[in-house]
Amino acid sequence: MRLDPTLKQRAKHMRANPTPAEQKLWLALRANRFENRQFTRQTIIAPYIVDFASKAAGLIIEVDGDTHSAKDRYDARRTEFLESLGYRVIRFANPDVISNIEGVLSVIADALRVPPLPSPPPLGGGS
């Protein structure tokens, strides 16, 4: 499946221009530094770009700025879609990441201990 070139370009731009909170969290997560898990950043899970993902753990981490307070319905639909693919989504506000990175990492570590959500069943039923 080919990715939308506009979405790819936007993800590339976001990786090159992280917010201070995203940069701080990425320094803790990158290169299997955290819990020996591989995370990617600004990853496309079409039709969305997620801030951080550990696909093996089925975990998505979102770091939300001030603009997200007005997007509750959008975020809820987005989370529902990602959960339908078997991901768990956890969210942190920018100030929490900046001022309490240890607390944020503790929550992420707890989330990594929970098994991934089951994959959706194949269309057409089961056994």
N, CA, C and O of each residue as an XYZ file, in Angstrom:
508
protein
N       0.845     -1.182      0.000
C       0.000      0.000      0.000
C       0.890      1.245      0.000
O       1.763      1.388      0.856
N       0.671      2.121     -0.939
C       1.460      3.341     -1.034
C       0.883      4.402     -0.115
O      -0.332      4.567     -0.007
N       1.782      5.112      0.542
C       1.354      6.180      1.436
C       1.129      7.467      0.656
O       1.796      7.740     -0.342
N       0.196      8.228      1.127
C      -0.107      9.528      0.551
C       1.158     10.395      0.616
O       1.695     10.600      1.704
N       1.646     10.909     -0.521
C       2.873     11.710     -0.520
C       2.768     12.956      0.370
O       3.757     13.371      0.973
N       1.584     13.543      0.450
C       1.403     14.720      1.299
C       1.569     14.340      2.764
O       2.190     15.074      3.533
N       1.017     13.198      3.149
C       1.145     12.712      4.521
C       2.605     12.399      4.838
O       3.086     12.716      5.926
N       3.309     11.778      3.894
C       4.732     11.475      4.085
C       5.545     12.754      4.275
O       6.412     12.818      5.147
N       5.269     13.757      3.468
C       5.997     15.024      3.557
C       5.707     15.709      4.892
O       6.607     16.268      5.519
N       4.463     15.661      5.313
C       4.099     16.284      6.600
C       4.797     15.578      7.759
O       5.295     16.239      8.670
N       4.841     14.252      7.739
C       5.519     13.502      8.797
C       7.010     13.834      8.817
O       7.602     13.996      9.884
N       7.605     13.932      7.642
C       9.026     14.279      7.549
C       9.274     15.666      8.142
O      10.236     15.866      8.884
N       8.412     16.612      7.815
C       8.531     17.971      8.354
C       8.380     17.956      9.881
O       9.116     18.647     10.585
N       7.440     17.180     10.383
C       7.216     17.113     11.829
C       8.414     16.477     12.546
O       8.764     16.888     13.652
N       9.036     15.481     11.922
C      10.235     14.874     12.518
C      11.378     15.882     12.581
O      12.149     15.894     13.541
N      11.484     16.715     11.571
C      12.561     17.703     11.516
C      12.303     18.906     12.421
O      13.231     19.651     12.739
N      11.059     19.101     12.836
C      10.681     20.274     13.633
C       9.852     19.876     14.852
O       8.699     20.292     14.968
N      10.408     19.085     15.756
C       9.620     18.648     16.907
C       9.380     19.794     17.892
O      10.152     20.751     17.961
N       8.302     19.672     18.641
C       8.076     20.619     19.733
C       9.109     20.322     20.824
O       9.693     19.238     20.826
N       9.344     21.243     21.737
C      10.280     20.954     22.831
C       9.890     19.712     23.634
O      10.759     18.941     24.043
N       8.609     19.517     23.858
C       8.155     18.336     24.611
C       8.423     17.053     23.815
O       8.889     16.062     24.378
N       8.134     17.068     22.524
C       8.398     15.890     21.693
C       9.893     15.577     21.666
O      10.289     14.414     21.740
N      10.714     16.608     21.562
C      12.162     16.413     21.544
C      12.635     15.786     22.854
O      13.456     14.868     22.845
N      12.129     16.272     23.960
C      12.543     15.752     25.274
C      12.152     14.286     25.417
O      12.951     13.473     25.881
N      10.929     13.943     25.021
C      10.483     12.557     25.127
C      11.253     11.672     24.152
O      11.609     10.545     24.496
N      11.514     12.159     22.949
C      12.242     11.368     21.966
C      13.645     11.023     22.460
O      14.125      9.914     22.224
N      14.300     11.947     23.136
C      15.635     11.667     23.663
C      15.618     10.504     24.645
O      16.605      9.779     24.765
N      14.509     10.322     25.346
C      14.381      9.212     26.294
C      13.980      7.905     25.603
O      14.334      6.825     26.077
N      13.248      7.991     24.491
C      12.701      6.789     23.846
C      13.566      6.237     22.717
O      13.517      5.040     22.432
N      14.343      7.078     22.083
C      15.020      6.678     20.847
C      16.088      5.608     21.067
O      16.603      5.430     22.171
N      16.398      4.916     20.003
C      17.498      3.940     19.962
C      17.360      2.847     21.029
O      18.347      2.434     21.638
N      16.145      2.394     21.243
C      15.872      1.319     22.213
C      16.370      1.659     23.613
O      16.658      0.755     24.397
N      16.476      2.926     23.938
C      16.985      3.354     25.246
C      16.006      3.084     26.373
O      16.412      2.908     27.522
N      14.745      3.051     26.060
C      13.732      2.930     27.108
C      13.119      1.540     27.075
O      12.494      1.142     26.092
N      13.310      0.808     28.171
C      12.737     -0.527     28.316
C      13.137     -1.456     27.163
O      12.451     -2.440     26.887
N      14.236     -1.140     26.503
C      14.722     -1.921     25.373
C      13.639     -2.120     24.296
O      13.547     -3.179     23.676
N      12.833     -1.085     24.095
C      11.758     -1.119     23.095
C      12.079     -0.174     21.960
O      12.657      0.893     22.164
N      11.702     -0.574     20.773
C      11.890      0.289     19.615
C      10.678      1.190     19.459
O       9.542      0.722     19.382
N      10.939      2.486     19.413
C       9.912      3.477     19.146
C      10.265      4.216     17.866
O      11.438      4.407     17.546
N       9.252      4.620     17.153
C       9.422      5.506     16.018
C       8.677      6.788     16.323
O       7.796      6.814     17.182
N       9.029      7.850     15.620
C       8.337      9.123     15.862
C       7.728      9.635     14.574
O       8.218      9.375     13.475
N       6.644     10.372     14.748
C       5.892     10.917     13.625
C       5.676      9.822     12.582
O       6.043      9.953     11.414
N       5.070      8.751     13.052
C       4.834      7.556     12.253
C       3.451      7.621     11.621
O       2.475      8.004     12.266
N       3.384      7.247     10.363
C       2.104      7.249      9.660
C       1.390      5.935      9.928
O       1.898      4.855      9.628
N       0.215      6.052     10.491
C      -0.729      4.944     10.597
C      -1.985      5.511      9.943
O      -2.872      6.058     10.599
N      -2.019      5.356      8.617
C      -2.981      6.071      7.776
C      -4.396      5.904      8.293
O      -4.822      4.808      8.656
N      -5.097      6.994      8.316
C      -4.818      8.299      7.734
C      -4.191      9.292      8.719
O      -4.299     10.501      8.514
N      -3.547      8.814      9.771
C      -3.027      9.693     10.814
C      -1.509      9.616     10.913
O      -0.879      8.665     10.449
N      -0.944     10.647     11.532
C       0.450     10.651     11.929
C       0.441     10.655     13.448
O      -0.126     11.555     14.068
N       1.069      9.650     14.048
C       1.114      9.566     15.507
C       2.473     10.059     15.980
O       3.472      9.913     15.275
N       2.512     10.640     17.168
C       3.757     11.210     17.672
C       4.828     10.138     17.880
O       5.941     10.262     17.370
N       4.491      9.090     18.629
C       5.437      8.008     18.903
C       4.685      6.687     18.857
O       3.527      6.601     19.268
N       5.358      5.659     18.351
C       4.724      4.344     18.297
C       5.748      3.255     18.569
O       6.878      3.300     18.083
N       5.324      2.279     19.353
C       6.051      1.023     19.468
C       5.103     -0.009     18.876
O       4.188     -0.489     19.545
N       5.333     -0.338     17.625
C       4.420     -1.252     16.943
C       4.437     -2.626     17.584
O       3.390     -3.265     17.695
N       5.604     -3.095     18.009
C       5.695     -4.421     18.643
C       4.887     -4.474     19.936
O       4.298     -5.505     20.260
N       4.859     -3.374     20.669
C       4.105     -3.324     21.922
C       2.660     -2.893     21.700
O       1.848     -2.948     22.623
N       2.337     -2.466     20.488
C       0.979     -2.005     20.205
C       0.637     -0.743     20.984
O      -0.497     -0.569     21.429
N       1.636      0.149     21.148
C       1.449      1.347     21.964
C       1.738      2.605     21.148
O       2.744      2.701     20.445
N       0.826      3.557     21.267
C       0.990      4.872     20.650
C       1.008      5.895     21.772
O       0.193      5.844     22.693
N       1.951      6.826     21.680
C       2.068      7.900     22.659
C       1.857      9.218     21.930
O       2.525      9.512     20.939
N       0.925      9.996     22.434
C       0.645     11.308     21.867
C       1.037     12.380     22.876
O       0.747     12.262     24.067
N       1.697     13.422     22.391
C       2.070     14.572     23.210
C       1.265     15.749     22.682
O       1.469     16.214     21.561
N       0.348     16.217     23.516
C      -0.616     17.217     23.071
C      -0.274     18.613     23.568
O       0.021     18.823     24.745
N      -0.320     19.559     22.641
C      -0.124     20.968     22.978
C      -1.444     21.628     23.287
O      -2.471     20.963     23.419
N      -1.410     22.939     23.403
C      -2.600     23.716     23.747
C      -3.714     23.560     22.731
O      -4.887     23.630     23.099
N      -3.388     23.353     21.471
C      -4.416     23.280     20.430
C      -5.302     22.050     20.591
O      -6.418     22.034     20.071
N      -4.844     21.032     21.286
C      -5.645     19.817     21.412
C      -6.833     19.967     22.350
O      -7.762     19.163     22.287
N      -6.829     20.967     23.211
C      -7.946     21.122     24.135
C      -9.259     21.373     23.394
O     -10.332     21.055     23.908
N      -9.179     21.938     22.202
C     -10.382     22.204     21.406
C     -10.700     21.060     20.453
O     -11.658     21.155     19.686
N      -9.917     19.975     20.481
C     -10.088     18.886     19.522
C     -10.495     17.575     20.199
O     -10.129     16.498     19.728
N     -11.234     17.657     21.281
C     -11.593     16.448     22.018
C     -12.320     15.427     21.157
O     -12.006     14.238     21.221
N     -13.274     15.859     20.359
C     -14.045     14.922     19.528
C     -13.166     14.294     18.455
O     -13.258     13.095     18.189
N     -12.316     15.107     17.844
C     -11.386     14.605     16.830
C     -10.452     13.575     17.456
O     -10.259     12.491     16.905
N      -9.873     13.913     18.606
C      -8.957     12.997     19.282
C      -9.655     11.701     19.678
O      -9.056     10.628     19.597
N     -10.906     11.787     20.101
C     -11.650     10.583     20.482
C     -11.870      9.676     19.272
O     -11.701      8.461     19.375
N     -12.244     10.252     18.130
C     -12.426      9.452     16.900
C     -11.101      8.831     16.461
O     -11.049      7.669     16.057
N     -10.053      9.611     16.545
C      -8.720      9.153     16.158
C      -8.284      7.986     17.051
O      -7.795      6.967     16.563
N      -8.467      8.150     18.355
C      -8.115      7.091     19.302
C      -8.939      5.845     19.031
O      -8.404      4.737     19.048
N     -10.222      6.005     18.783
C     -11.092      4.859     18.495
C     -10.605      4.113     17.251
O     -10.576      2.882     17.235
N     -10.229      4.846     16.226
C      -9.723      4.225     15.004
C      -8.439      3.449     15.288
O      -8.309      2.294     14.884
N      -7.499      4.074     15.976
C      -6.219      3.424     16.265
C      -6.418      2.196     17.156
O      -5.740      1.185     16.975
N      -7.334      2.276     18.108
C      -7.638      1.119     18.953
C      -8.276      0.001     18.142
O      -8.089     -1.176     18.453
N      -9.028      0.358     17.103
C      -9.643     -0.671     16.261
C      -8.575     -1.457     15.497
O      -8.830     -2.567     15.030
N      -7.382     -0.877     15.375
C      -6.260     -1.563     14.732
C      -5.424     -2.368     15.731
O      -4.454     -3.027     15.357
N      -5.815     -2.304     17.001
C      -5.109     -3.070     18.028
C      -4.116     -2.271     18.852
O      -3.394     -2.853     19.661
N      -4.055     -0.960     18.673
C      -3.143     -0.118     19.444
C      -3.800      0.392     20.715
O      -5.014      0.586     20.765
N      -2.989      0.606     21.739
C      -3.401      1.372     22.916
C      -2.820      2.762     22.739
O      -1.692      2.908     22.268
N      -3.572      3.775     23.107
C      -3.138      5.159     22.937
C      -3.089      5.818     24.307
O      -4.065      5.798     25.057
N      -1.933      6.404     24.623
C      -1.844      7.200     25.849
C      -1.426      8.607     25.456
O      -0.672      8.808     24.504
N      -1.934      9.582     26.214
C      -1.706     10.990     25.895
C      -1.094     11.715     27.081
O      -1.404     11.443     28.241
N      -0.211     12.650     26.745
C       0.386     13.516     27.742
C       0.321     14.946     27.237
O       0.440     15.197     26.038
N       0.133     15.875     28.151
C       0.177     17.295     27.806
C       1.633     17.748     27.766
O       2.467     17.231     28.509
N       1.936     18.704     26.906
C       3.286     19.237     26.803
C       3.886     19.598     28.159
O       5.019     19.207     28.436
N       3.165     20.334     29.020
C       3.768     20.715     30.305
C       4.152     19.510     31.170
O       5.131     19.569     31.914
N       3.391     18.425     31.075
C       3.733     17.224     31.847
C       5.060     16.639     31.372
O       5.892     16.239     32.186
N       5.254     16.590     30.068
C       6.503     16.040     29.524
C       7.678     16.930     29.918
O       8.729     16.435     30.326
N       7.498     18.232     29.796
C       8.586     19.169     30.092
C       8.949     19.159     31.576
O      10.129     19.140     31.925
N       7.944     19.172     32.446
C       8.236     19.345     33.874
C       8.282     18.042     34.666
O       8.758     18.032     35.801
N       7.796     16.942     34.088
C       7.737     15.694     34.853
C       8.052     14.504     33.953
O       7.256     13.570     33.861
N       9.192     14.530     33.298
C       9.534     13.460     32.360
C       9.617     12.112     33.070
O       9.244     11.093     32.489
N      10.092     12.083     34.299
C      10.186     10.809     35.024
C       8.801     10.211     35.257
O       8.623      8.999     35.135
N       7.824     11.045     35.590
C       6.456     10.562     35.767
C       5.866     10.053     34.462
O       5.179      9.032     34.440
N       6.138     10.769     33.374
C       5.665     10.362     32.049
C       6.271      9.007     31.685
O       5.566      8.112     31.221
N       7.571      8.862     31.897
C       8.239      7.597     31.571
C       7.733      6.453     32.439
O       7.685      5.309     31.987
N       7.358      6.745     33.669
C       6.789      5.718     34.548
C       5.450      5.217     34.005
O       5.178      4.017     34.022
N       4.618      6.140     33.524
C       3.328      5.757     32.929
C       3.554      4.935     31.664
O       2.853      3.951     31.430
N       4.520      5.331     30.857
C       4.818      4.585     29.634
C       5.318      3.187     29.980
O       4.919      2.212     29.342
N       6.184      3.078     30.982
C       6.692      1.764     31.398
C       5.544      0.868     31.854
O       5.513     -0.318     31.526
N       4.606      1.427     32.605
C       3.433      0.650     33.030
C       2.623      0.191     31.826
O       2.160     -0.949     31.783
N       2.453      1.074     30.853
C       1.681      0.724     29.649
C       2.373     -0.376     28.852
O       1.705     -1.207     28.236
N       3.688     -0.388     28.857
C       4.427     -1.428     28.124
C       4.293     -2.803     28.770
O       4.510     -3.821     28.112
N       3.943     -2.839     30.036
C       3.784     -4.121     30.732
C       2.449     -4.794     30.422
O       2.272     -5.982     30.691
N       1.519     -4.039     29.860
C       0.204     -4.564     29.510
C       0.291     -5.146     28.107
O       0.812     -4.490     27.204
N      -0.209     -6.367     27.901
C      -0.143     -6.945     26.549
C      -0.898     -6.078     25.541
O      -1.855     -5.390     25.898
N      -0.461     -6.116     24.278
C      -1.164     -5.346     23.245
C      -2.625     -5.776     23.145
O      -2.996     -6.889     23.519
N      -3.431     -4.868     22.634
C      -4.835     -5.211     22.378
C      -4.870     -6.298     21.324
O      -3.984     -6.355     20.472
N      -5.875     -7.162     21.362
C      -5.958     -8.190     20.321
C      -6.197     -7.552     18.967
O      -6.880     -6.535     18.847
N      -5.620     -8.170     17.955
C      -5.845     -7.687     16.592
C      -7.297     -7.893     16.239
O      -7.937     -8.816     16.741
N      -7.827     -7.034     15.372
C      -9.226     -7.219     14.979
C      -9.410     -8.557     14.256
O      -8.517     -9.011     13.541
N     -10.568     -9.176     14.448
C     -10.800    -10.448     13.758
C     -10.904    -10.220     12.252
O     -11.263     -9.129     11.811
N     -10.590    -11.249     11.464
C     -10.733    -11.098     10.015
C     -12.194    -10.887      9.638
O     -13.104    -11.379     10.305
N     -12.393    -10.157      8.571
C     -13.768     -9.942      8.092
C     -14.363    -11.265      7.671
O     -13.667    -12.111      7.109
N     -15.611    -11.447      7.930
C     -16.294    -12.665      7.508
C     -16.517    -13.660      8.623
O     -17.053    -14.747      8.408
N     -16.094    -13.273      9.831
C     -16.396    -14.169     10.959
C     -15.241    -15.038     11.346
O     -14.134    -14.914     10.823
N     -15.514    -15.899     12.250
C     -14.466    -16.719     12.819
C     -14.637    -18.169     12.452
O     -15.028    -18.503     11.333
N     -14.344    -19.016     13.393
C     -14.278    -20.469     13.213
C     -15.524    -20.971     12.612
O     -15.659    -22.173     12.383
